[in-house]
Amino acid sequence: MVVMGKVVAAHGILGWVKVQTFTEYLDSLDAYDHWWLGNERQPWREVELAECTVHGKILVARLTGCTDRNAAEKLKGLLVAVPRGDLPEAEGDEVYWSDLIGCKVQNLAEEVLGTVETLLETGANDVLVVKREAGELLIPYIKQVVHQVDVPNKTITVDWQADYLA
């Protein structure tokens, strides 16, 4: 499963939910007829998307079978995912953020800097959050810094030193 968003609240009284998306475009989840909902406490379950629309800076959606506010409120906190196989192939040098999480990060001298824990979107550029023994290291995800991304081998090579400040 690739997590694409999170249900953050109920919307109205007819069973709609507000979804914070983790996608490039707010309406990207509209491309999928079925979503999977779950988290670390609840197993994944498939739901059918009845309709969704962008409402300000959030996506609102109606799921089949979710017909009132009480049902919608029970979904709060669940992650929204789609199977990896349902995603279109990444083009050229593009990669999915989910493919970067867990990658070993090493510099040009082949020193291991840590493992990608998550990514941040800053507006100017994306940032790798690299977990290491001495805390975390923030590395800009820009072509001047990131030299190679090897998704099959889960390795990212960067022009960065362990003692650089982010």
N, C-alpha and C positions, 0 to 999 in steps of 0.2 A: 504494500500500500504506500502511496505517496500522499502525504498530508498536504492538502491544498487550502485549508481554512479551519475556522473554529466557530461553532455556534456560540454567540455571546449574549443573546437575549431573545425573548419573545418579542414579536412585533404585532401590535393590535390584538384583537380578540378572536380572530378566525384561524389561528393555528400557524401563522407565518412566523419565521425566525429571522433574526439578524445574523449574518455570517461575516466575520472578519476574514477576508481572503488573504492568502499568502502568495497570490499569483501576480503576474505583471499587470494584468488588466482585471478590473473588478468583475467583469461579466464572463471571465474565462470558464467558470464552473457551469455556466449555462450550456456549454458544449456537451455535457455528460447527462444522459437520461437517468442514470443511477449513481448515487453517492453511497459511500460507506461511512457510517458513524461509529465512533468508539473512542476509547482512551485507555489509560493504564488500568482503570478500574472496571471498565465495561468492554466486553468483547466486540469486535467489529460486526456490524450488521448492515445489510444492504437495504437502502430505501430508494423509492422512486421519486424523482423530482417532478412535481406537477407544473411549477412555473417559478421563475425568479426574475428579479429586476434590480437595477442599480437605484439606490435611494440615497442621494447625497454621496457620502464617502464609504458606504457600506452596501453589501448585497443583501437583499431580503428575498426569502424563498418560502414556497409552500411545498411541503412534502406530502405525498399521498398518504392518507390515514391520519395525518396530524390536523385535526379539525377545530381545535379550540386552544385558548391561551394556556390552559393547564397542561395540555399535551406538549405544547411548544416550550413551556418553561422547564419541563423534564429533560429537554435536549440541551439545555444550557451547559456549556463546558465540554461538550463532545467535539472531537476533531472530525473534520470532513476530509475524506480521502477518496482516491480513485486507484484502481489497480495499475501498477506500473505499465503493464502491457497495453492499457487503454490510451496512454499518452502518445502523442505524435513523436516521431523520431526527432531528436535534436539536430539542427542543421549546422553544417560547417564546424566552427569551433565553439558552438553553443553547448552548454551543459545545463542540466537541471540542478538546482541547489541541493536537492535531496541526494544527488549522486556525489556531491562534495562532502557531505557530512560523514565523518568517520575516516576521511582520507588522511594519510600520514603526510605531514608537511616537512619538506627538507629544503635546505638552501643549496646554492650552487656548489658549495664545498661538501655536500652530502651530509651535513649535520642535521639530525632530526630535531625539528623545532617543536613538534607536538602533533596533535590530531585536531582536525576541524570539528568543533563542537556545534557551531551554528554560523549563520551569516547575518549581517546587518545591512539594511538598505539606508544609506545616509543622505541620499539626494545627489551628492557629488559623484559617489561611486559606492559599490558594494564593498563590504569588509569581511574578511575571514576572521572568525573568532577561534583562535587556536588554543586548545587546552594543553597545558604542560605542568610539570611538577611545581614550578615557581609561579603558579597562577595562570593568567591567560595573556595571550599575545594577540594584538589586533594588527592584521596585515591587509593593506588595501588590495582589492581584487581588480587590478588594472594591468594592462599588458606590459608596462614598464617594470612591474614587480613579479607578476606571475609568468614564468617562462614556459612551463609545461604542466598540463593536466592529463594524467594517465588514469582515466576512470576504471578500466579493467583491473589495473594493479593498485587502485586506491591510493595514488601518490600524486602530490602536487609539488613541483619544484619552483622555488621563489628566489629572487635576488633580495635577500633579507638576512640580517644577522640576528642571532639570539638575543643580543643586548640592545637592539634598536628599540626605541620607544615608538609606540604607534601614534 
